[in-house]
């Protein structure tokens, strides 16, 4: 198959959706398929693609802003005989997706790691109906929400759970050098509203009122960085709530921490929780979208309501002082990832789905041709 992944997210952004695209493309390329990554020139998305030896097409900002990139993109789609276009953003669907449809690319898909189509927005319904041939998501919960819209048939939205490769050897980061005698609660993600770090800071402040042995460490960058740092300082957490910036590899920190926390208010199937479980770490996570499909509450960690700092604080306190629970939850999480959420399984499911969509399109075209010839 000839496959193009399109993602014109900001040059400095690299989150779960971008990580999924790079991982999926890399594995499909290993299986012999021809893959190209299309995005903004100089973006972290294309940088990561290059590190995985993937072909790419970078579009300059001025080309994107003026629409001149469409000519370059059209040429590349025809030159490479792209059969499948997988889009990330809604704007990718309405621009690159529409162009590909006009140029004869058989299959146009969107990949949604979160709920990307608000029900009341007519333009989303129109683009989904007239441009897309399907939606890939990583959560049954998202598919269920889309099902209530009444826009699609039962087969239009396909659930393909995320998968990861469990590293064979990870050297744990030694937090004790900087924080001797402290227990480390770790989190990672974009410093944006949907990641809910403001509630994690509130939870840390609650715990700080009766204990001083906890340090919260967050890896990530984003537009709320200064606001969140100020919130932590105002709460008296300048020495116990630490922001470390973006990290391309969080496995050492996950291996070295005591507990991982996801405080998001919106997610798809959070890769970072899978990564924590793969490092045999217990997880406290908010009950957003795919978390219940990934975790088993009370066995691999604790699931709490979103936007509730007291619930986060209570769950953290329950786990962090119980060595047996820490070990049991971590072990159970690792076994679950190893059994159900490998990158190999994800790639196999994705490959089979893409091949199925091509067959369906070919059969539909054949039937249409037969009817026209009658």
Secondary structure, 3 states (H helix, E strand, C coil): CEEEEEECCCCCCCCHHHHHHHHHHHHHHHCCCEEEEEEECCCHHHHHHHHCCCEEEEECHHHHHHCCHHHHHHHHHHHCCCCEEEECCHHHHHHHHHHHHHCCCCEEEEEECCCCCCCCCHHHHHHHHHCCCEEEECCHHHHHHHHHHCCCCCCCEEECCCCECCCCCCCCCCHHHCCCCCEEEEEECCCCHHHCHHHHHHHHHHHHCCCCCEEEEEECCCCCHHHHHHHHHHCCCCCCEEEEECCCCCHHHHHHCCEEEECCCCCCCCHHHHHHHHCCCCEEEECCCCHHHHCCECCCEEEECCCCHHHHHHHHHHHHCCHHHHHHHHHHHHHHHHHHCEHHHHHHHHHHHHHHHHHHHHHHHHHHHHHHHC
